[in-house]
Amino acid sequence: MEPVRVLVVEDNSVVADAVAEGLRDQGMAVDVAYDGPTGLEKATVNTYDVVVLDRDLPRLHGDALCQQIVDSPSTSRILMLTAAGLVEDRVEGLNLGADDYLAKPFDFSELVARVHALARRSPSAPPMLTRGDLLVDRARRTVTRAGQPLPLARKEFGVLEVLMSADGAAVTAEQLLEQVWDEHADSFSNAVAVTVLRLRRKLGHPPMIETVVGGGYRIP
């Protein structure tokens, strides 16, 4: 299970960008779409843990987009946002296949909690990852080695989470870039290499992360 990847589909660009930036501050990789067709395209091409979906979208209504995601092979959880807070509206949204419903205006901390809760509902998402004396608590976003806490930056935590989840298999730099960063990440940058270098230093000795020639990185 990779770090939480979220698609925010919201036609109000100020709201969409604020939500995306706030979720990124929580260590999530976030893409944004400002209308229904763009949201559908991104949801079709990419794999998201959670889609934060505004119900009142231009060009393709949020109800229709929700239905198309539900009817597709996608396993994304859907958190529907709407300005209508009536019980009937919530029931209607959930009947469309949405997993959760949040009325506007909402408290951002509640949005974060609901996104985390939806992401954890995947049966393939163990809350704890271990490798030797290294322990990653995905829910609390903490890392310890030999019982000692290791303070990691959010991208360092994300890279470690992906490598630990790979269960010894190699993970390419491209895969790390896709899962930990977002769609605006520069594929020609050295962001992955620099982050892995910092992570290696923080994990200490004996070294945990191996470089696989032509194959990326792994934690055996």
C-alpha positions in Angstrom: 0.0 0.0 0.0 1.6 3.3 -1.1 1.2 6.6 0.7 -2.3 8.0 0.4 -2.9 9.4 -3.1 -5.9 11.7 -3.5 -7.7 13.3 -6.4 -9.6 16.6 -5.6 -12.3 17.4 -8.1 -13.7 20.8 -7.3 -14.7 23.7 -9.7 -13.9 26.4 -7.2 -10.1 26.8 -7.8 -9.5 28.6 -4.5 -11.2 25.8 -2.5 -9.6 23.1 -4.6 -6.1 24.5 -4.3 -6.5 25.1 -0.5 -7.7 21.5 0.1 -4.9 20.1 -2.1 -2.2 22.1 -0.3 -3.6 21.1 3.1 -3.7 17.4 2.3 -0.1 17.7 0.9 0.9 19.1 4.3 -0.4 15.9 5.8 2.0 13.9 3.6 -0.5 12.9 0.9 0.2 13.0 -2.9 -2.6 15.1 -4.4 -3.8 15.8 -7.9 -6.5 18.4 -8.8 -9.2 18.7 -11.4 -11.5 21.7 -11.8 -14.3 20.1 -13.8 -16.0 16.7 -14.2 -14.4 15.6 -17.5 -10.9 16.3 -16.3 -11.7 14.5 -13.1 -12.9 11.5 -15.0 -9.8 11.4 -17.2 -7.5 11.5 -14.2 -9.5 9.0 -12.2 -9.3 6.7 -15.2 -5.6 7.1 -15.9 -4.3 7.1 -12.4 -4.8 5.1 -9.2 -6.2 7.0 -6.3 -6.9 5.9 -2.8 -9.5 8.6 -2.3 -11.4 10.9 -4.6 -12.7 14.1 -2.9 -15.5 15.0 -5.2 -17.6 18.1 -5.3 -21.2 17.2 -6.2 -22.0 20.4 -8.2 -19.4 20.3 -11.1 -19.6 21.9 -14.5 -19.6 20.0 -17.8 -20.0 16.6 -16.0 -22.1 16.6 -12.8 -20.5 15.1 -9.7 -23.3 12.5 -9.5 -22.5 11.2 -13.0 -18.8 11.2 -12.2 -19.3 9.3 -9.0 -21.4 6.7 -10.8 -18.8 6.3 -13.5 -16.0 5.7 -11.0 -18.2 3.3 -9.0 -19.0 1.4 -12.2 -15.4 1.2 -13.3 -12.7 -1.2 -12.1 -11.4 1.6 -9.8 -11.0 0.8 -6.1 -11.0 4.5 -5.1 -13.0 5.5 -2.2 -15.2 8.6 -2.8 -15.8 11.4 -0.4 -18.5 13.6 -1.8 -18.7 17.3 -0.9 -21.8 19.5 -1.3 -23.3 22.7 -0.2 -26.5 20.9 0.7 -26.5 19.4 4.1 -29.9 17.9 4.3 -30.3 14.2 5.3 -32.0 13.5 2.0 -29.0 14.9 0.1 -26.6 12.8 2.1 -28.7 9.7 1.5 -28.9 10.4 -2.2 -25.1 10.9 -2.5 -24.4 7.7 -0.6 -26.9 5.8 -2.7 -24.9 6.8 -5.8 -22.0 4.8 -4.4 -20.1 7.5 -2.5 -18.3 6.1 0.6 -18.7 9.2 2.7 -20.4 12.6 2.5 -19.3 16.0 3.9 -21.4 19.2 3.8 -19.8 22.6 3.0 -18.6 24.6 4.8 -16.5 21.9 6.6 -13.7 21.9 9.2 -10.5 21.0 7.4 -9.4 18.7 10.3 -12.6 16.7 9.7 -11.9 16.4 6.0 -8.4 15.1 6.8 -9.8 12.6 9.3 -12.4 11.3 6.8 -9.8 11.0 4.0 -7.5 9.0 6.3 -10.4 6.8 7.4 -11.4 6.0 3.8 -7.8 5.2 2.8 -7.5 2.8 5.7 -10.6 0.9 4.6 -8.6 -1.0 1.9 -7.9 -4.5 3.2 -4.4 -4.3 1.7 -3.4 -1.4 3.9 -1.7 -2.7 7.0 -1.4 0.0 9.7 2.0 -1.2 10.8 5.0 -2.1 8.6 8.1 -3.8 10.0 11.4 -4.9 8.6 14.0 -6.1 11.1 14.2 -3.5 13.9 12.5 -0.9 11.7 8.9 -0.1 12.5 6.6 2.2 10.5 3.3 3.2 12.1 1.2 4.4 9.1 -1.7 5.6 11.2 0.4 7.8 13.5 3.0 8.5 10.8 5.9 7.6 13.1 9.1 5.6 12.5 11.3 3.9 15.0 14.4 1.8 14.7 15.5 -0.4 17.6 12.9 1.5 19.6 14.4 4.9 18.9 12.1 7.4 17.1 13.3 8.8 13.8 11.9 12.2 12.8 11.3 12.1 9.0 10.2 14.8 6.6 6.9 13.9 4.8 8.6 12.8 1.5 11.1 10.7 3.4 8.3 9.0 5.2 6.4 8.5 1.9 9.5 6.9 0.2 10.1 4.7 3.2 6.4 3.6 3.3 6.6 2.6 -0.4 9.8 0.7 0.0 8.6 -1.1 3.1 5.3 -2.0 1.4 7.1 -3.6 -1.5 8.1 -6.5 0.7 11.7 -6.7 -0.5 10.9 -6.0 -4.2 12.7 -3.3 -6.0 10.9 0.0 -6.6 12.0 2.2 -9.4 12.6 6.0 -9.1 9.8 6.5 -11.5 7.4 4.5 -9.2 8.5 6.5 -6.2 8.0 9.7 -8.0 4.5 8.7 -9.1 3.4 7.4 -5.7 5.0 9.9 -3.3 4.9 13.1 -5.3 2.1 14.3 -7.5 1.4 14.8 -11.2 3.4 18.1 -11.3 6.6 16.4 -10.2 9.5 16.8 -12.7 10.5 13.3 -13.8 13.9 14.6 -14.7 14.7 16.0 -11.3 16.9 14.3 -8.7 14.2 14.6 -6.0 14.0 10.8 -5.4 17.8 10.3 -5.2 18.2 13.2 -2.8 15.3 12.0 -0.6 16.7 8.5 -0.5 20.1 9.8 0.4 18.7 11.8 3.4 16.5 8.8 4.4 19.5 6.5 4.4 21.4 8.9 6.7 18.5 9.1 9.1 17.9 5.3 9.2 21.5 4.8 10.3 23.5 1.6 10.5 23.5 -1.1 9.4 22.1 0.3 6.1 18.5 -0.6 5.3 18.1 0.7 1.7 19.9 -1.1 -1.2 20.4 0.4 -4.6 19.4 -2.1 -7.4 21.4 -1.4 -10.5 18.9 -0.5 -13.2 16.0 -1.3 -10.9 15.8 1.4 -8.3 15.8 0.8 -4.5 14.7 -1.9 -2.1 14.7 -2.8 1.6 15.6 -6.6 1.7 
